[in-house]
Amino acid sequence: MVKSMTGFGRGEATGAGFAVTVELSTVNRKQFDATLWLPKEWLSFEARLQALLRTGIARGALKGSANVRPLSDADAAAALEARFRTVCAAARRLGLQGEPTVSDLAALASAEAEPAPPEPTDAVWETVAAAARAALAQVCAMREAEGARIAADLRGRLEGLRALHAQIAALAPAMPTAWREALRRRLAELLPEGVALDAGTLEREVALFADRCDISEELTRLASHFVHAERLLSGEEPCGRPLDFLCQELNREANTIGSKCAGTEIPRLVIAFKTLLETFREQVQNLE
């Protein structure tokens, strides 16, 4: 399946008294590269989380974060009340004067750090994994939708390359005849007046030229590459790297055709082919 390398997802799951939110984003990168931000208490989860994410992402730069919070505001309020009572008890033991005020409670709430995440048990991991799977599903859905749009664009460009290939193939058979006439005219200009052209020598030169400038193999390989590209775009496996390699092969064949057909109309078509191929390859860089 064709997928782009750009996506975003957010997933949430709840455990015993806490909720976990996982956010993921991906962008283009030749290799898989994950950067994860986890609470320090959960660093032991990082390798397992990376392995989970790799089940859905083969290539691209991934950034992810996991955040934890109390399951309800009531839990946070109860914790604040308990801390406030502890502070009041300490003040009485120390013999401090005055009653605590609402301002004191607000100051305590604003100074209070986020509650520590639960210990990294297997049960906690299952909650983190559930949130990560939900986020990953959104990322994959976005990458697949974008990939479908890119695949449609690539198929259109592939048809353009096929059309140029057909034009080149149509001109190729006429090359020896055109070269024979050009050579005949040139020799007629160079030979002294009254000296006749040797037909046998001319035909041998034309035959040698036709052999050196035969592009039938290159045209056949180009046609084969087009079929392979279409197969990759219709397959289920990630196709970014294979298509990138195929672009290099297409470019190599085009260069060979251009060098063999210098002095004809074909190099102009080769330039158009390579220009379109470059736009095709730029789009391929966005694929997983």
ABEGO torsion letter per residue (X at the ends): XBBBABBBBBBBBBBBGBBBBBBBBBBBBABBBBBBBBBAAAAAAAAAAAAAAAAABABEBBBBBBBBBBABAAAAAAAAAAAAAAAAAAAAAAGBBEBBBAAAAAAAAAABBBBBBBBBBAAAAAAAAAAAAAAAAAAAAAAAAAAAAAAAAAAAAAAAAAAAAAAAAAAAAAAAAAAAAAAAAAAAAABBBGBBBBAAAAAAAAAAAAAAABAAAAAAAAAAAAAAAAAAAABABBAAAAAAAAAAAAAAAAAAAAAAABGBAAAAAAAAAAAAAAAAAAAAAABX
